[in-house]
Amino acid sequence: MVTATAFAEKKTMEFQAEVKQLLKIVINSLYTHKEIFLRELIANASDALDKLRILSLTDSAVLEDSSDLRIFIEVDSENRTLTISDNGIGMSYDEVIENIGTIAKSGTANFIERIKTDQTADANTDLIGRFGVGFYSAFMVAEKVTILTRPPKQDMGVKWESTGDGTYEIDQFEKGDRGTEIILKLKSVEDTGNNPDEDFLNQYTIQKHIQKHCNFVPYPIRMNFVTEQVEQDETGKVIEGTRQTVITEKTLNSIQPIWTKNPKEIEREQYIKFYEQQFHDWNEPAEIIHTRSDGTLEFTALLFIPSQAPYGLYTGEPPKGPQLYCRHMLVMNDCRELLPDYLKFVRGIVDSSDLPLNVSREVLQHNRHIQVIKNHLEKKILDSLRAVRNEDRKKYDSLWKEFGKAMKGGIFMDHKTTEKLQDLLIFESSHSPEEKTTLKEYVDRMPDGQKAIYFAAGESRTAIERLPQMEVFRDKGTEVLYFVDKIDEFLTQHLTEYAGKKLQSVSRGNLDLDEDRQDETQEKSEEQLKELLEFMRGALKDKVKDVRISKRLKTSPACLVSGDSGYSINMERLMREANQTMFRASRILEVNPDHGVIKTMDRILKENDDRTSLSDCCQLLYDQALLIENHKMEDPVRFANLVSDLIVRAYN
């Protein structure tokens, strides 16, 4: 630490108007976590080094005798001081008053404006401190802040000191080294609440926060680490008198972010190592997306599609969004605004200098810049998934198993995503027991004359294949998609058609398979069973909307289907399982005129006119259809009694 000597006249000055109120906001309300002060002060130090580097391109004398640009952190536990120093551009007396004595005044912003008019200067003015109040975050942890600073090629330095009470003292002194030291007299231990994360005199706490927020600052952040070493004898016992304190200078940050490098120069193993270290996932990522936008909004993104679903993806605790950096400085560790919800499984980093941040750098303002980045990332991720689907179907099936439900949720939650996602959807199908199919593959296999894409919803492939409604499709060899995820049928609220083909449930409405021949057969059967159908409608009038001859059934006596509009029976079941507001789907009971049960019921009606037994049979058919659909029967006790009575009648 430089000692101040030969002071000139000391002045006590006041901050600009209303500064006390502003300081109170900065100290108590602006930042969420106290360690942010480290990020802000190091960001300012990085700016100072950037300014010096740029000026040195046209005036090498500003480097004086020191061209090793660095940031240094020093801890003095005895005096409870933390010092952050740099050998950057420093500040003159007037600059200190202008930039430090004025809240929300940014010297960096002014510097950028000046440098734009200097055509000989380096165009790479990669400066991050354009926010104005970051320095004052130091008062969250310090009871007094002292600045010792000197610009290059000047003899006198400047000392600035304040307790954050609305006034500050400023003086000049002889300072040997170029640059700036910020000395924080830390508040008492009681003010931290014994929180180890706020013990900023602990070298490991400082290291942790630096690596979290400032790991990729483009200058080395160094610190002296104090450790104790001892000698041991052959038994491992410490030899008395050998204990000694060792001080080792250590660089705390990694300096160069991998995402700033040319992707052609990065090996996959380097990406994987970075992914493991940054996101603590030891499974190799399935896909790596390294993209850069150099348009009116410049940003770089390094994204990873995991090979396994992150913890909490489907359990109400969604994983964190991408990490947001502003010129290599961590701004937000969980920036979910940068990706749509259905891609929340993607991990990664976005680094931009053009993002509109609030003064604390912690809250994004919602405007078109965020939307531009979001649209770009969404497109890149979807393009990557399409490439995997086309080039490595086995790998894509594996990814879909992990993330398919999340992506289907994108269609359900926002109809605008339907066109983006419909070609990425894959489903189980009656076409193959092993391979899943896309909608395009289904349509390509459709025979001439088929007007709809047929699907069946159920708990599993096996359950769907046992549905009575599947009989006619199996008989004709017509392909059916299997909707086995609970969300699948909800998709059809937005995904109503594909390639001009309507999506049609096998359990909803009328079917158009061999429509002319079926209509003729149906009319004949309806005429023969007219009296029975009318009786069944009356017996089940409180339970079904209609009873009609089925075009679906081949071997089963009856099944339940839904009307062409409204909620389906399966949707009703799913909503009931989710304890949602109950509604009742319209039910239509379809009967197979060729089945022995229906023929027997017709004979009973015409020959015996046993209406009580016939009404019981109608109830049994209805309950049986519910049971097959995995629906809760309205009166299971009555169902059991009717079955028992039927057995008794059959053998007496």
Secondary structure, DSSP 8 states (H G I E B T S, - for coil): -----S----EEEE-STTHHHHHHHIIIII-SSTTHHHHHHHHHHHHHHHHHHHHHTT-GGGGTT-----EEEEEETTTTEEEEEE-S----HHHHHHHTSSTT--HHHHHHHHHHT-TTS-S-------SS-GGGGGGGTEEEEEEEEE-TT-SEEEEEEE-SSSEEEEEEEE--SSEEEEEEEE--GGGGTT-GGG-TT-HHHHHHHHHHHSTT-SS-EEEEEEEEE--B-TTS-B-TT--EEEEEEEE-S--S-GGGS-GGG--HHHHHHHHHHHH---S--SEEEEEEEESSSEEEEEEEE-SS--TTTTTT------EEEETTEEEES--GGGS-GGGTT-EEEEEES---B-TTSSSB--SHHHHHHHHHHHHHHHHHHHHHHHH-HHHHHHHHHHHHHHHHHHHHH-GGGHHHHTTT-EEEETTEEEEEEEHHHHHHH--TT--EEEEEE-SSHHHHHT-GGGHHHHHHT---EEE-STTHHHHTTT--EETTEEEEETTBS---TTHHHHHHHHHHHHHHTHHHHHHHHHHTTTT-SEEEE-SS-SSSSEEEEB-SSS--HHHHHHHHHTT--------EEEE-TTSHHHHHHHHIIIII--HHHHHHHHHHHHHHHHHHTT---S-HHHHHHHHHHHHHHHT-
